[in-house]
């Protein structure tokens, strides 16, 4: 939940964006944890999407000038879009747009994300691409950092949410709900596919502060790798080419 200090920061940033972009500003949206129930003051970022009629170099310079002050207020670098990009990029960024669509708050202008239509086939392809790409990256990173215990632990904890986001999108393709809370995603995914992912659950519990330590790192990584490979197999073999996406 948002505290008073964060709400004040959101209002301040939104007003500066409105004044900066003027009549070119189509929509200003707050999305992610700050628009839901998982926001942690002091730890979570404020994520904004700025939709303009047209993005120009002058507007990029104006955004650049504001970013240092906005970062001090807790804002991440905003998504900077225009109408044409939003319409034409639905096939290559279906997961990202669905995440915004599922959890956002309009601060100014039009409600552009609620009306955005996503083809579930595109989400299915992106899910497989992301899962396979992250699996390759995970293997390569272990080869680089495996002997460094601190970096290996960071790799495990930093990557687990990536695979849970992929699970969320698999649930959407299967016609389920894209749950915003990560533990809920894992619970529903395991029920939908009839498989368990205990290592991912353990890592998520550590990530969320519900458990203090990971345990034997090499054994944990080996089990984690097997679960990621299982996730890839689920998408490749069991995920239908097209099903309705529930929002």
C-alpha positions as CSV (number, residue, x, y, z in Angstrom):
1,X,0.0,0.0,0.0
2,X,1.1,3.5,-0.7
3,X,2.1,5.8,2.1
4,X,1.5,9.6,2.2
5,X,5.0,10.4,1.2
6,X,4.8,8.2,-1.9
7,X,1.4,9.6,-2.9
8,X,2.9,13.1,-2.6
9,X,5.8,12.1,-4.8
10,X,3.5,10.6,-7.4
11,X,1.4,13.8,-7.5
12,X,4.6,15.9,-7.9
13,X,6.1,13.9,-10.7
14,X,2.8,13.7,-12.5
15,X,2.3,17.5,-12.4
16,X,5.9,18.0,-13.7
17,X,5.2,15.5,-16.6
18,X,2.0,17.3,-17.5
19,X,3.7,20.7,-17.6
20,X,6.7,19.3,-19.5
21,X,4.8,17.6,-22.3
22,X,1.7,19.8,-22.5
23,X,-0.7,19.1,-25.3
24,X,1.5,16.2,-26.6
25,X,0.7,14.2,-23.5
26,X,-1.9,11.6,-24.3
27,X,-1.8,9.5,-21.1
28,X,0.3,9.2,-18.0
29,X,0.0,5.9,-16.2
30,X,1.4,4.5,-12.9
31,X,1.8,0.7,-13.1
32,X,3.4,-2.2,-11.3
33,X,3.5,-2.6,-7.5
34,X,2.6,1.0,-6.8
35,X,-0.7,0.4,-8.6
36,X,-1.4,-2.8,-6.6
37,X,-0.9,-4.3,-3.2
38,X,2.8,-5.3,-3.3
39,X,4.4,-1.8,-3.0
40,X,7.0,-1.5,-0.3
41,X,7.9,2.1,0.6
42,X,11.7,2.7,0.3
43,X,12.2,-0.6,-1.7
44,X,9.8,-0.6,-4.6
45,X,10.2,1.7,-7.6
46,X,7.5,4.0,-9.0
47,X,6.9,2.9,-12.6
48,X,5.4,5.3,-15.0
49,X,4.3,5.0,-18.7
50,X,4.3,8.2,-20.6
51,X,2.2,8.1,-23.9
52,X,2.7,11.0,-26.2
53,X,1.2,11.9,-29.6
54,X,4.8,11.8,-31.0
55,X,8.1,11.2,-29.3
56,X,10.8,13.8,-30.4
57,X,14.4,14.3,-29.5
58,X,13.5,17.6,-27.7
59,X,11.1,15.6,-25.5
60,X,13.8,13.1,-24.7
61,X,16.1,15.9,-23.6
62,X,13.3,17.3,-21.4
63,X,12.8,13.9,-19.8
64,X,16.6,13.5,-19.2
65,X,16.6,16.9,-17.4
66,X,13.9,15.7,-14.9
67,X,15.1,12.1,-14.2
68,X,17.7,12.9,-11.5
69,X,15.1,14.6,-9.3
70,X,12.5,11.9,-10.0
71,X,14.9,9.2,-9.1
72,X,15.3,10.8,-5.7
73,X,11.6,10.5,-5.3
74,X,11.7,6.8,-6.0
75,X,10.8,6.8,-9.7
76,X,12.4,4.4,-12.2
77,X,13.1,5.5,-15.8
78,X,9.6,5.8,-17.4
79,X,8.5,4.0,-20.4
80,X,8.4,6.6,-23.2
81,X,5.8,5.7,-25.9
82,X,3.8,7.3,-28.6
83,X,0.4,6.2,-30.0
84,X,1.9,4.5,-33.1
85,X,4.4,2.5,-31.1
86,X,1.8,1.4,-28.6
87,X,-0.4,0.1,-31.4
88,X,2.3,-1.5,-33.6
89,X,4.3,-3.1,-30.8
90,X,1.5,-5.3,-29.3
91,X,2.8,-8.3,-31.2
92,X,6.4,-8.1,-29.8
93,X,5.7,-6.8,-26.2
94,X,2.4,-8.6,-25.4
95,X,3.5,-9.6,-21.9
96,X,4.7,-6.2,-20.9
97,X,1.6,-4.5,-22.1
98,X,-0.6,-7.1,-20.4
99,X,1.2,-6.5,-17.1
100,X,0.5,-2.8,-17.4
101,X,-3.1,-3.5,-18.5
102,X,-3.7,-5.7,-15.5
103,X,-2.4,-3.4,-12.9
104,X,-2.3,0.4,-13.5
105,X,-3.7,3.7,-12.5
106,X,-4.3,6.6,-14.9
107,X,-2.9,9.8,-13.5
108,X,-3.7,12.0,-16.5
109,X,-5.3,11.8,-19.9
110,X,-6.8,8.8,-21.8
111,X,-7.2,5.2,-20.7
112,X,-5.1,3.7,-23.4
113,X,-4.0,0.4,-21.9
114,X,-7.5,-0.9,-20.9
115,X,-8.6,-0.8,-24.5
116,X,-5.4,-2.5,-25.9
117,X,-6.1,-5.8,-27.5
118,X,-3.4,-8.6,-27.3
119,X,-3.3,-11.7,-29.5
120,X,-2.7,-14.7,-27.3
121,X,-0.5,-16.3,-30.0
122,X,2.0,-13.5,-29.6
123,X,2.0,-14.0,-25.8
124,X,2.6,-17.8,-26.3
125,X,5.6,-17.2,-28.6
126,X,7.1,-14.5,-26.3
127,X,6.7,-16.8,-23.3
128,X,8.7,-19.6,-25.0
129,X,11.3,-17.1,-26.4
130,X,11.8,-15.6,-22.9
131,X,12.0,-19.0,-21.1
132,X,14.5,-20.5,-23.6
133,X,16.6,-17.3,-23.7
134,X,16.7,-17.0,-19.9
135,X,17.6,-20.7,-19.6
136,X,20.6,-20.2,-21.9
137,X,21.6,-17.1,-20.0
138,X,21.3,-19.0,-16.6
139,X,23.7,-21.7,-17.8
140,X,26.2,-19.2,-19.1
141,X,26.1,-17.1,-15.9
142,X,26.7,-20.2,-13.8
143,X,29.8,-21.0,-15.9
144,X,31.0,-17.5,-15.1
145,X,30.2,-17.1,-11.4
146,X,29.8,-20.6,-10.1
147,X,32.9,-20.4,-7.9
148,X,31.8,-17.1,-6.4
149,X,29.3,-17.9,-3.7
150,X,28.0,-14.4,-3.2
151,X,27.5,-13.8,-7.0
152,X,25.8,-17.3,-7.3
153,X,23.4,-16.5,-4.5
154,X,22.6,-13.1,-6.2
155,X,22.1,-14.9,-9.5
156,X,19.5,-17.3,-8.0
157,X,17.6,-14.6,-6.2
158,X,17.7,-12.1,-9.0
159,X,16.5,-14.5,-11.6
160,X,13.6,-16.3,-9.9
161,X,11.1,-13.5,-10.5
162,X,11.8,-13.6,-14.2
163,X,10.6,-17.1,-14.4
164,X,7.5,-16.4,-12.3
165,X,6.6,-13.6,-14.7
166,X,6.9,-16.2,-17.5
167,X,4.6,-18.5,-15.5
168,X,2.1,-15.6,-15.2
169,X,2.0,-15.3,-18.9
170,X,1.6,-19.0,-19.4
171,X,-1.4,-18.9,-17.1
172,X,-2.8,-16.1,-19.3
173,X,-2.4,-18.1,-22.5
174,X,-4.1,-21.1,-20.8
175,X,-7.1,-18.8,-20.1
176,X,-6.2,-18.2,-16.4
177,X,-5.8,-14.9,-14.5
178,X,-2.5,-13.0,-14.5
179,X,-2.1,-12.8,-10.7
180,X,0.0,-9.8,-9.6
181,X,1.5,-11.5,-6.5
182,X,4.4,-13.8,-7.2
183,X,3.5,-16.5,-4.6
184,X,0.0,-16.6,-6.0
185,X,1.4,-17.0,-9.5
186,X,3.4,-20.0,-8.4
187,X,0.5,-21.6,-6.5
188,X,-1.8,-21.3,-9.5
189,X,0.8,-22.4,-12.0
190,X,1.6,-25.6,-10.1
191,X,-2.1,-26.4,-10.0
192,X,-2.7,-25.6,-13.7
193,X,0.2,-27.8,-15.0
194,X,0.1,-30.5,-12.2
195,X,3.8,-30.1,-11.4
196,X,5.7,-28.7,-8.4
197,X,8.6,-26.2,-8.4
198,X,9.9,-26.4,-4.8
199,X,13.2,-24.7,-5.5
200,X,11.6,-21.7,-7.1
201,X,9.3,-21.6,-4.1
202,X,12.3,-21.7,-1.7
203,X,14.1,-18.9,-3.6
204,X,11.0,-16.8,-3.7
205,X,10.5,-17.1,0.0
206,X,14.1,-15.9,0.6
207,X,13.5,-13.1,-1.9
208,X,10.4,-12.0,-0.1
209,X,12.0,-12.2,3.3
210,X,9.9,-15.2,4.4
211,X,13.0,-17.5,4.8
212,X,16.5,-16.5,5.9
213,X,18.8,-18.7,3.8
214,X,19.0,-20.7,0.6
215,X,21.1,-23.7,1.8
216,X,23.6,-25.6,-0.3
217,X,24.1,-23.3,-3.3
218,X,25.3,-25.9,-5.9
219,X,22.6,-28.3,-5.0
220,X,20.0,-25.5,-5.1
221,X,21.3,-24.3,-8.5
222,X,21.2,-27.8,-10.0
223,X,17.6,-28.3,-8.8
224,X,16.7,-24.8,-10.0
225,X,18.1,-25.5,-13.4
226,X,16.0,-28.7,-13.7
227,X,12.9,-26.7,-12.8
228,X,13.6,-24.1,-15.4
229,X,14.1,-26.8,-18.0
230,X,10.7,-28.3,-16.9
231,X,9.1,-24.9,-17.4
232,X,10.5,-24.7,-21.0
233,X,9.1,-28.2,-21.7
234,X,5.6,-27.2,-20.4
235,X,5.6,-24.2,-22.8
236,X,6.9,-26.2,-25.7
237,X,4.9,-29.3,-25.4
238,X,1.7,-28.5,-23.5
239,X,0.9,-24.9,-24.2
240,X,-1.7,-24.6,-27.0
241,X,-1.1,-22.2,-29.9
242,X,-4.1,-20.1,-29.1
243,X,-6.4,-19.6,-26.2
244,X,-8.4,-16.6,-24.9
245,X,-6.4,-14.3,-22.6
246,X,-8.2,-13.4,-19.4
247,X,-7.4,-10.0,-18.0
